[in-house]
């Protein structure tokens, strides 16, 4: 009888552990906090970029590395919960980028023509001051659109059709 009770206690304990501990077969990627049916437009003066929002650790890690190219009016906006000095690298990138470093919706620094992997070494880039977001656009676009430190950005949305 004691063996049966002991076995029941062990089974109940294992069942409880299974429900308390995250199921290892579950997908572990953090879900996006940005809705999939929204298009984001980032404006700098009269210039508008259609941007993807990188607002989860997974999206920030992958960034634009899975894209072969990007239209000149597209980009990716990395959004952080607080201001800090992030380090970006160009691992697996297929095209060079301009980085527009932003704090409180004002451009504080611009890093142009950051190259892709060269000689087996991925380029790294970081701002010189704390930022709360970064816009990545095709290399040369900052110069083409005369984007400058001090320019203000704004973001608008619309529903996908």
C-alpha positions as CSV (number, residue, x, y, z in Angstrom):
1,X,0.0,0.0,0.0
2,X,2.8,2.4,0.9
3,X,4.4,1.8,-2.6
4,X,1.1,2.7,-4.3
5,X,0.8,5.9,-2.3
6,X,4.4,6.8,-3.0
7,X,3.9,6.1,-6.7
8,X,0.8,8.4,-6.8
9,X,2.7,11.2,-5.0
10,X,5.6,10.9,-7.5
11,X,3.2,11.0,-10.5
12,X,1.3,14.0,-9.1
13,X,4.6,15.8,-8.5
14,X,5.8,15.1,-12.0
15,X,2.5,16.4,-13.4
16,X,2.8,19.5,-11.4
17,X,6.4,20.1,-12.5
18,X,5.3,19.6,-16.1
19,X,2.7,22.4,-15.8
20,X,4.8,24.7,-13.8
21,X,8.0,24.4,-15.9
22,X,7.7,25.7,-19.5
23,X,7.1,22.9,-22.0
24,X,10.4,22.4,-23.8
25,X,8.6,21.6,-27.0
26,X,7.0,25.0,-27.1
27,X,8.4,27.6,-29.5
28,X,10.6,29.9,-27.4
29,X,10.7,32.9,-29.8
30,X,9.3,36.0,-28.2
31,X,6.2,37.2,-30.1
32,X,6.4,40.6,-31.7
33,X,4.8,43.5,-29.9
34,X,4.1,45.2,-33.3
35,X,0.9,44.1,-35.1
36,X,1.4,42.4,-38.4
37,X,-1.4,44.3,-40.2
38,X,0.1,47.7,-39.7
39,X,2.6,49.5,-42.0
40,X,4.9,52.0,-40.2
41,X,6.2,55.2,-41.9
42,X,9.1,57.1,-40.5
43,X,9.4,60.7,-41.6
44,X,12.5,62.8,-41.6
45,X,11.5,66.2,-43.0
46,X,9.6,65.5,-46.2
47,X,11.3,62.1,-46.7
48,X,9.3,59.0,-45.7
49,X,10.7,55.5,-45.1
50,X,8.5,52.4,-44.8
51,X,10.0,50.6,-41.8
52,X,9.9,47.3,-40.1
53,X,10.0,47.5,-36.4
54,X,12.6,45.5,-34.5
55,X,11.3,45.5,-31.0
56,X,12.0,42.0,-29.7
57,X,15.4,40.4,-28.9
58,X,14.9,38.0,-31.8
59,X,14.1,40.7,-34.3
60,X,17.0,42.8,-33.1
61,X,19.4,39.8,-33.5
62,X,18.3,39.0,-37.0
63,X,17.7,42.6,-38.2
64,X,18.0,42.9,-42.0
65,X,20.4,39.9,-42.4
66,X,17.8,37.7,-44.0
67,X,17.1,40.2,-46.8
68,X,18.9,40.2,-50.1
69,X,18.2,43.9,-50.7
70,X,15.9,46.7,-49.7
71,X,14.1,49.4,-51.7
72,X,15.6,52.9,-51.2
73,X,12.6,54.1,-49.2
74,X,12.6,51.1,-46.8
75,X,14.4,50.5,-43.5
76,X,14.3,48.9,-40.2
77,X,13.8,50.8,-36.9
78,X,15.3,49.2,-33.8
79,X,13.3,50.4,-30.7
80,X,14.7,50.0,-27.2
81,X,13.0,50.2,-23.9
82,X,15.6,52.6,-22.5
83,X,18.5,54.7,-23.7
84,X,21.9,53.0,-23.9
85,X,25.0,52.3,-26.1
86,X,24.1,49.3,-28.3
87,X,26.7,47.5,-30.4
88,X,25.6,46.4,-33.9
89,X,27.4,44.1,-36.2
90,X,26.9,43.3,-39.9
91,X,26.9,39.5,-39.5
92,X,25.3,37.8,-42.5
93,X,24.4,41.1,-44.1
94,X,24.3,41.2,-47.9
95,X,24.3,45.0,-48.4
96,X,25.9,48.0,-46.7
97,X,23.9,50.3,-44.5
98,X,23.6,53.8,-43.1
99,X,22.8,53.9,-39.3
100,X,20.7,56.8,-38.1
101,X,21.1,57.0,-34.3
102,X,18.0,58.5,-32.5
103,X,17.2,59.7,-29.0
104,X,13.8,61.2,-28.1
105,X,12.9,61.4,-31.8
106,X,15.9,63.5,-32.7
107,X,18.8,62.3,-34.8
108,X,21.9,62.5,-32.7
109,X,24.5,60.7,-34.9
110,X,24.8,59.3,-38.4
111,X,27.1,56.4,-39.4
112,X,27.3,56.1,-43.2
113,X,28.3,53.3,-45.5
114,X,28.9,50.6,-43.0
115,X,30.2,47.6,-45.0
116,X,29.2,44.0,-45.0
117,X,31.5,41.1,-43.9
118,X,35.0,41.7,-45.2
119,X,38.0,39.3,-44.9
120,X,35.9,37.1,-42.7
121,X,35.4,39.8,-40.1
122,X,31.9,41.4,-39.6
123,X,31.9,45.1,-39.2
124,X,30.7,46.5,-35.8
125,X,29.2,49.9,-35.2
126,X,28.1,51.7,-32.0
127,X,26.9,55.3,-31.3
128,X,29.0,57.6,-29.3
129,X,26.1,58.7,-27.1
130,X,23.1,56.9,-25.6
131,X,20.2,56.3,-28.0
132,X,16.7,54.8,-27.8
133,X,16.3,53.8,-31.4
134,X,18.2,53.2,-34.6
135,X,17.1,53.5,-38.2
136,X,19.0,51.3,-40.7
137,X,18.6,52.3,-44.3
138,X,20.5,51.5,-47.5
139,X,24.0,52.9,-47.6
140,X,24.1,56.3,-49.3
141,X,20.5,57.2,-48.4
142,X,21.4,59.5,-45.5
143,X,23.5,61.6,-47.9
144,X,21.0,61.4,-50.8
145,X,18.2,62.7,-48.5
146,X,20.4,65.2,-46.7
147,X,19.6,63.7,-43.3
148,X,21.4,65.6,-40.6
149,X,22.0,65.6,-36.9
150,X,19.2,67.5,-35.1
151,X,16.6,66.4,-37.6
152,X,13.4,65.2,-36.0
153,X,11.6,62.0,-36.9
154,X,8.0,61.0,-36.6
155,X,6.2,57.7,-37.1
156,X,2.8,57.2,-38.5
157,X,0.9,54.0,-39.2
158,X,-1.7,52.7,-41.6
159,X,-3.5,49.4,-42.0
160,X,-2.2,47.0,-44.7
161,X,-4.7,46.6,-47.5
